[in-house]
Amino acid sequence: MDFNKYYKEIENELKNNILAFWNKTVDEKNGGFLGRILNNGKTIIDSPKSAVLNTRILWTYSTVYKKFKKNIS
């Protein structure tokens, strides 16, 4: 089992898919992250925000920053 290979795959998935997705949902006007994204990627600007979702996203960014210690966006 090649752990370095898996580590690189996970790191790539995190940076290029998961974080890249959430970067597109930042609410520049009101702060936080948008509360609703449709399957086609369209964001619903006026939808309510979830404190749980915003907390989970912020926790993810904080943890990634602690791990990689560099700009992750």
C-alpha positions in Angstrom: 0.0 0.0 0.0 1.5 3.3 -1.1 0.5 5.9 1.5 2.2 8.7 -0.3 0.1 8.1 -3.3 -3.1 8.2 -1.3 -2.0 11.3 0.6 -1.4 13.1 -2.7 -4.8 12.0 -4.0 -6.6 13.2 -0.9 -4.7 16.5 -0.9 -5.6 17.0 -4.6 -9.3 16.2 -4.0 -9.4 18.6 -1.0 -7.6 21.5 -2.7 -8.9 21.2 -6.3 -12.5 20.0 -5.7 -13.8 20.5 -2.2 -12.2 23.8 -1.3 -12.5 25.1 -4.9 -16.3 24.4 -4.6 -16.7 26.3 -1.3 -14.6 29.2 -2.6 -17.3 29.8 -5.2 -20.0 30.1 -2.4 -18.5 33.0 -0.4 -21.1 35.7 0.3 -19.2 38.8 -0.5 -22.1 41.1 0.4 -23.2 39.7 3.8 -20.3 37.5 4.8 -20.2 33.8 5.4 -21.2 31.2 2.8 -24.3 31.1 0.6 -27.0 28.8 2.0 -28.2 27.1 -1.2 -26.5 25.9 -4.3 -28.5 24.0 -7.0 -27.2 20.8 -8.6 -26.3 22.8 -11.7 -24.0 25.0 -9.6 -26.3 28.1 -9.6 -26.2 29.9 -6.3 -29.4 31.2 -4.6 -28.3 34.5 -3.2 -31.3 35.2 -0.9 -31.6 31.8 0.6 -31.3 31.5 4.4 -27.9 30.5 5.8 -27.2 27.6 8.1 -25.0 28.3 11.1 -24.1 24.6 11.1 -23.0 24.6 7.5 -21.0 27.8 7.9 -19.3 26.5 11.0 -18.4 23.2 9.2 -16.9 25.1 6.3 -14.9 27.4 8.5 -13.7 24.4 10.6 -12.6 22.8 7.3 -10.6 25.9 6.2 -9.1 26.3 9.7 -8.0 22.7 9.8 -6.5 22.8 6.2 -4.6 25.9 7.1 -3.2 24.4 10.2 -2.1 21.3 8.2 -0.6 23.1 5.1 0.3 26.5 6.7 -0.1 28.3 3.4 -2.7 30.0 1.2 -5.3 27.4 0.3 -7.7 29.4 -1.9 
